[in-house]
Each structure stands twice: as C-alpha cells, then as structure tokens.
C-alpha cells in the first residue's frame, strides 16, 4: 500500500499515526479518510507532440477517408476551433464542406 503525498509540501515521506497521516517534513497532519482531491486531466497531443487545447487550429497530416462515403479529406486541410473530448476520437470539429465530425489527435498537427 502506498501512502499519499503530503497535500501541503508534496513530500513522499508521509506516515500513518492512528487515524491520521503525518508529514515529517512540514509537520502537517490530516485524517486518513480525507484524501486530497487531485484533478487529473488528460493531456491531448498532436502527431508532433505539441499540446492541444480547445479552440486551436490544426492541420491534417494524412488523407482521411470518410466512413460510408467515397469522399476524402485531403492532407493539409485546416480545421479551426477544435473541441477536445474524451473517447476513441479526441477532437470534435466542423470541417468546411464536410460538416461536423470527430478526429483522432494522431492524424493532426497544430497549425
């Protein structure tokens, strides 16, 4: 079992004392049943490793065939004002001439 880091100084040397956790570095004490809420947010990265954010403009790095259609979205197509979502496809967007769709971050590069 690993003990949580200290919520004040982030020390990893915390120990248990009865019903509490104690940090030997800053002397902070907190109850065991109260865990520090750490918001874990997913980091979205493009094909080059650049961090993507909502509202960014990206460029396609590969021709993408539309499922159920004979149309192809060409390399170099710019997609403006993306929205990042959780799921198999990470980007929700509208592509001019094609409409609303979802893309994977591995097929785009930040413009």
Residue frames as a rotation matrix with the C-alpha (Angstrom) as fourth column:
UNK 1
0.583 0.813 0.000 0.00
0.813 -0.583 0.000 0.00
0.000 0.000 -1.000 0.00
UNK 2
-0.516 -0.744 0.424 1.39
0.725 -0.643 -0.247 3.39
0.456 0.180 0.872 -0.91
UNK 3
-0.015 0.446 -0.895 0.68
0.812 -0.517 -0.271 6.38
-0.584 -0.731 -0.354 1.27
UNK 4
0.713 0.341 0.612 -0.43
0.660 -0.619 -0.425 9.67
0.235 0.707 -0.667 -0.28
UNK 5
-0.447 -0.837 0.315 1.98
0.690 -0.547 -0.474 12.59
0.569 0.005 0.822 -0.63
UNK 6
-0.464 0.218 -0.858 1.58
0.679 -0.534 -0.503 15.49
-0.568 -0.817 0.100 1.77
UNK 7
0.383 0.707 0.595 -1.09
0.922 -0.330 -0.202 17.90
0.053 0.626 -0.778 0.45
UNK 8
0.885 -0.058 -0.462 0.91
0.081 -0.958 0.275 20.93
-0.459 -0.281 -0.843 1.65
UNK 9
0.217 -0.908 -0.357 4.52
-0.704 -0.399 0.587 20.25
-0.676 0.124 -0.726 0.65
UNK 10
0.726 0.193 -0.660 4.09
-0.644 0.527 -0.555 17.18
0.241 0.828 0.507 -1.63
UNK 11
-0.348 -0.861 0.370 6.59
-0.933 0.356 -0.049 15.19
-0.089 -0.363 -0.928 0.45
UNK 12
0.191 0.376 -0.907 6.53
-0.541 0.811 0.222 11.46
0.819 0.448 0.358 -0.20
UNK 13
-0.706 -0.596 -0.382 7.72
0.009 0.532 -0.847 10.57
0.708 -0.602 -0.370 3.31
UNK 14
-0.050 0.769 0.638 4.29
-0.887 -0.327 0.324 10.58
0.458 -0.550 0.698 4.99
UNK 15
-0.877 -0.163 -0.452 3.44
0.036 0.916 -0.400 8.00
0.480 -0.367 -0.797 7.63
UNK 16
0.153 0.981 -0.117 0.38
0.067 0.108 0.992 6.75
0.986 -0.159 -0.049 9.47
UNK 17
-0.953 -0.298 0.055 -0.31
-0.041 -0.052 -0.998 7.58
0.300 -0.953 0.037 13.11
UNK 18
-0.617 0.785 0.052 -3.59
0.187 0.211 -0.959 6.13
-0.764 -0.582 -0.277 14.29
UNK 19
0.328 0.872 0.364 -6.37
0.703 0.033 -0.711 7.78
-0.631 0.489 -0.602 12.28
UNK 20
0.803 -0.044 -0.595 -4.12
-0.249 -0.931 -0.268 10.40
-0.542 0.363 -0.758 10.67
UNK 21
0.522 -0.759 0.390 -1.37
0.781 0.240 -0.577 10.80
0.344 0.606 0.717 8.11
UNK 22
0.768 -0.364 -0.526 1.62
0.098 -0.745 0.659 12.90
-0.632 -0.558 -0.537 9.19
UNK 23
0.757 -0.586 0.289 4.30
0.257 -0.140 -0.956 14.61
0.601 0.798 0.045 7.14
UNK 24
0.489 -0.626 -0.607 7.70
0.825 0.106 0.555 14.62
-0.284 -0.772 0.569 8.89
UNK 25
-0.427 -0.731 0.533 9.00
0.867 -0.498 0.012 17.48
0.257 0.467 0.846 6.73
UNK 26
-0.601 0.244 0.761 6.34
-0.085 -0.966 0.243 20.15
0.795 0.081 0.601 7.36
UNK 27
-0.984 0.171 -0.054 4.52
0.097 0.252 -0.963 18.55
-0.151 -0.952 -0.264 10.35
UNK 28
-0.432 0.883 -0.182 1.16
-0.875 -0.361 0.323 18.69
0.220 0.299 0.929 8.56
UNK 29
-0.893 0.262 0.365 -1.46
0.075 0.888 -0.453 16.23
-0.443 -0.377 -0.813 9.83
UNK 30
-0.398 0.829 -0.394 -4.64
-0.910 -0.302 0.283 15.19
0.116 0.471 0.875 8.03
UNK 31
0.104 0.521 0.847 -7.25
-0.614 0.704 -0.357 12.44
-0.782 -0.483 0.393 8.55
UNK 32
-0.793 -0.441 0.419 -6.86
-0.033 0.719 0.694 9.22
-0.608 0.536 -0.585 6.58
UNK 33
-0.116 0.837 0.535 -10.46
0.772 0.415 -0.481 9.25
-0.625 0.357 -0.694 5.37
UNK 34
0.791 0.306 -0.530 -9.95
-0.037 -0.840 -0.541 12.65
-0.611 0.448 -0.653 3.70
UNK 35
-0.001 -0.773 0.634 -7.93
0.863 0.320 0.391 12.28
-0.505 0.548 0.667 0.54
UNK 36
-0.367 -0.192 -0.910 -6.67
-0.182 -0.945 0.272 15.32
-0.912 0.265 0.312 -1.34
UNK 37
0.614 0.638 0.465 -8.74
0.402 0.254 -0.880 15.74
-0.679 0.727 -0.100 -4.47
UNK 38
-0.474 -0.792 -0.386 -6.35
-0.134 -0.368 0.920 15.96
-0.871 0.487 0.068 -7.36
UNK 39
0.656 0.708 -0.259 -7.93
-0.324 -0.046 -0.945 16.76
-0.681 0.704 0.200 -10.68
UNK 40
-0.419 -0.754 0.505 -6.36
0.185 0.474 0.861 14.53
-0.889 0.455 -0.059 -13.26
UNK 41
0.584 0.598 -0.549 -6.87
-0.403 -0.373 -0.836 15.93
-0.705 0.709 0.024 -16.70
UNK 42
0.446 -0.364 0.817 -5.90
0.704 0.707 -0.070 14.18
-0.552 0.607 0.572 -19.87
UNK 43
-0.073 -0.554 -0.830 -3.24
-0.337 -0.769 0.543 15.91
-0.939 0.319 -0.130 -21.96
UNK 44
0.779 0.390 0.491 -4.03
0.347 0.384 -0.856 15.87
-0.522 0.837 0.164 -25.66
UNK 45
-0.148 -0.897 -0.417 -1.02
-0.253 -0.373 0.893 15.91
-0.956 0.237 -0.171 -28.00
UNK 46
0.710 0.345 -0.614 -0.85
-0.646 -0.026 -0.763 16.08
-0.279 0.938 0.205 -31.79
UNK 47
0.948 -0.316 -0.028 1.29
0.262 0.829 -0.494 13.86
0.180 0.461 0.869 -34.03
UNK 48
0.201 -0.920 0.335 4.36
0.080 -0.326 -0.942 16.05
0.976 0.217 0.008 -33.33
UNK 49
-0.242 -0.261 -0.935 3.90
0.887 0.332 -0.322 16.02
0.394 -0.907 0.151 -29.56
UNK 50
-0.854 0.019 0.521 2.52
-0.116 -0.981 -0.153 19.57
0.508 -0.191 0.840 -29.25
UNK 51
-0.739 0.615 -0.275 -0.13
0.503 0.232 -0.832 20.04
-0.448 -0.754 -0.481 -26.55
UNK 52
-0.622 0.624 0.473 -3.59
0.339 -0.330 0.881 20.80
0.706 0.708 -0.006 -27.97
UNK 53
-0.824 0.443 -0.352 -6.24
0.207 -0.343 -0.916 22.97
-0.527 -0.828 0.191 -26.33
UNK 54
0.142 0.951 0.274 -9.86
0.863 0.017 -0.505 23.84
-0.485 0.309 -0.818 -27.08
UNK 55
0.792 0.292 -0.536 -10.10
0.043 -0.903 -0.428 26.46
-0.609 0.316 -0.728 -29.81
UNK 56
-0.260 -0.959 -0.112 -6.80
-0.176 -0.067 0.982 25.56
-0.949 0.275 -0.151 -31.53
UNK 57
0.667 0.302 -0.681 -6.42
-0.719 0.022 -0.695 25.29
-0.195 0.953 0.232 -35.29
UNK 58
-0.039 -0.653 0.756 -4.96
-0.172 0.750 0.639 22.03
-0.984 -0.105 -0.142 -36.61
UNK 59
0.061 -0.047 -0.997 -3.92
-0.996 -0.065 -0.058 20.67
-0.062 0.997 -0.051 -40.00
UNK 60
0.882 0.278 0.379 -4.47
-0.260 0.960 -0.100 17.12
-0.392 -0.011 0.920 -41.22
UNK 61
-0.102 -0.988 -0.118 -1.27
-0.826 0.018 0.564 15.15
-0.555 0.155 -0.817 -41.87
UNK 62
-0.888 -0.098 0.450 -2.93
0.100 0.913 0.396 12.26
-0.449 0.397 -0.800 -43.71
UNK 63
-0.598 0.749 -0.287 -5.74
-0.580 -0.157 0.800 11.80
0.554 0.644 0.528 -46.24
UNK 64
-0.816 0.393 0.424 -8.78
-0.204 0.490 -0.848 10.65
-0.541 -0.778 -0.320 -44.30
UNK 65
-0.780 0.598 -0.186 -11.49
0.021 0.322 0.946 8.62
0.625 0.734 -0.264 -46.00
UNK 66
-0.490 0.695 0.525 -14.97
-0.871 -0.367 -0.327 9.30
-0.035 -0.618 0.785 -44.68
UNK 67
-0.912 0.198 0.360 -16.77
0.099 0.956 -0.275 6.20
-0.399 -0.215 -0.892 -43.49
UNK 68
-0.073 0.957 0.279 -19.87
0.636 0.260 -0.727 5.46
-0.768 0.125 -0.628 -45.57
UNK 69
0.808 0.274 -0.521 -18.84
-0.159 -0.750 -0.642 7.86
-0.567 0.602 -0.563 -48.32
UNK 70
0.577 -0.637 0.512 -16.48
0.814 0.400 -0.420 7.99
0.063 0.659 0.749 -51.26
UNK 71
0.832 -0.224 0.508 -15.22
-0.142 -0.970 -0.196 11.41
0.537 0.091 -0.839 -50.14
UNK 72
0.216 -0.839 -0.500 -11.70
0.932 0.331 -0.152 12.01
0.292 -0.433 0.853 -48.85
UNK 73
0.989 -0.058 -0.133 -10.49
0.000 -0.916 0.400 14.85
-0.145 -0.396 -0.907 -46.65
UNK 74
0.638 -0.761 0.114 -7.09
0.308 0.116 -0.944 15.82
0.706 0.638 0.309 -48.10
UNK 75
0.054 -0.779 -0.624 -3.76
0.996 0.001 0.085 16.32
-0.066 -0.626 0.777 -46.35
UNK 76
-0.846 -0.496 0.197 -3.24
0.503 -0.864 -0.017 19.94
0.178 0.084 0.980 -45.35
UNK 77
0.051 0.931 0.362 -6.91
0.387 -0.353 0.852 20.67
0.921 0.096 -0.378 -44.66
UNK 78
-0.888 -0.334 0.315 -7.12
-0.105 -0.519 -0.848 23.22
0.447 -0.787 0.426 -41.83
UNK 79
0.076 0.881 -0.467 -9.61
0.677 0.298 0.673 22.63
0.732 -0.367 -0.574 -39.06
UNK 80
-0.599 -0.261 0.757 -10.38
-0.193 -0.870 -0.453 25.70
0.777 -0.417 0.471 -36.94
UNK 81
-0.259 0.510 0.820 -11.76
-0.924 -0.378 -0.057 25.97
0.281 -0.772 0.570 -33.43
UNK 82
-0.323 0.078 -0.943 -11.43
-0.021 0.996 0.090 22.35
0.946 0.049 -0.320 -32.30
UNK 83
0.324 0.422 0.847 -13.04
-0.909 -0.109 0.403 20.99
0.262 -0.900 0.348 -29.14
UNK 84
-0.666 -0.655 -0.357 -11.27
-0.488 0.745 -0.454 18.25
0.564 -0.128 -0.816 -27.17
UNK 85
0.438 0.853 0.284 -13.38
-0.860 0.305 0.409 15.37
0.263 -0.423 0.867 -25.86
UNK 86
-0.440 -0.501 0.746 -12.81
-0.678 0.730 0.091 12.04
-0.590 -0.465 -0.660 -24.14
UNK 87
0.684 0.660 0.310 -13.30
-0.330 0.659 -0.676 8.91
-0.651 0.360 0.669 -26.17
UNK 88
0.351 -0.519 0.780 -11.82
0.714 0.687 0.136 7.00
-0.606 0.509 0.611 -29.09
UNK 89
0.030 -0.260 0.965 -11.77
0.794 -0.580 -0.181 10.13
0.607 0.772 0.189 -31.26
UNK 90
-0.300 -0.320 -0.899 -10.34
0.918 -0.352 -0.181 13.06
-0.258 -0.880 0.399 -29.28
UNK 91
-0.917 -0.109 -0.383 -11.31
0.022 -0.974 0.226 16.05
-0.397 0.199 0.896 -31.43
UNK 92
0.078 0.964 0.255 -14.83
0.857 0.066 -0.512 17.29
-0.510 0.259 -0.820 -32.13
UNK 93
-0.649 -0.404 -0.644 -14.90
0.030 -0.861 0.509 19.78
-0.760 0.311 0.571 -35.01
UNK 94
0.670 0.738 0.084 -16.58
0.182 -0.053 -0.982 21.10
-0.720 0.673 -0.169 -38.13
UNK 95
-0.543 -0.816 0.199 -14.74
0.379 -0.027 0.925 20.80
-0.749 0.578 0.324 -41.43
UNK 96
-0.117 0.483 -0.867 -15.82
-0.597 -0.732 -0.327 23.20
-0.793 0.480 0.374 -44.14
UNK 97
-0.230 0.129 -0.965 -17.53
-0.942 0.221 0.254 21.30
0.246 0.967 0.071 -46.94
UNK 98
-0.617 -0.045 -0.785 -17.90
-0.024 0.999 -0.038 18.12
0.786 -0.005 -0.618 -44.87
UNK 99
0.446 0.850 0.282 -19.71
-0.290 -0.161 0.943 19.16
0.847 -0.502 0.175 -41.67
UNK 100
0.358 -0.222 0.907 -19.37
-0.934 -0.077 0.349 18.04
-0.008 -0.972 -0.235 -38.08
UNK 101
0.657 -0.186 -0.730 -17.12
-0.024 0.963 -0.267 15.10
0.753 0.193 0.629 -37.30
UNK 102
0.835 -0.436 0.336 -14.62
-0.362 0.026 0.932 13.67
-0.415 -0.899 -0.137 -34.86
UNK 103
0.557 -0.749 -0.360 -10.91
-0.357 0.175 -0.917 13.16
0.750 0.640 -0.170 -35.48
UNK 104
0.780 -0.443 -0.443 -8.06
0.626 0.545 0.557 11.40
-0.005 -0.712 0.702 -33.71
UNK 105
0.810 -0.494 -0.315 -5.18
-0.321 -0.824 0.466 13.53
-0.490 -0.277 -0.827 -32.46
UNK 106
0.033 -0.864 0.503 -2.65
0.241 0.495 0.835 11.22
-0.970 0.093 0.224 -34.14
UNK 107
0.020 0.051 0.998 -3.75
0.987 0.157 -0.028 12.49
-0.158 0.986 -0.048 -37.58
UNK 108
0.854 0.306 0.421 -3.38
0.379 -0.920 -0.099 16.23
0.357 0.244 -0.902 -36.94
UNK 109
-0.316 -0.918 -0.239 -0.63
0.929 -0.249 -0.272 18.76
0.190 -0.308 0.932 -36.35
UNK 110
0.330 0.417 -0.847 -1.09
0.662 -0.742 -0.107 22.06
-0.673 -0.525 -0.520 -34.54
UNK 111
0.385 -0.123 0.915 -1.12
0.817 -0.415 -0.400 24.97
0.429 0.901 -0.059 -37.01
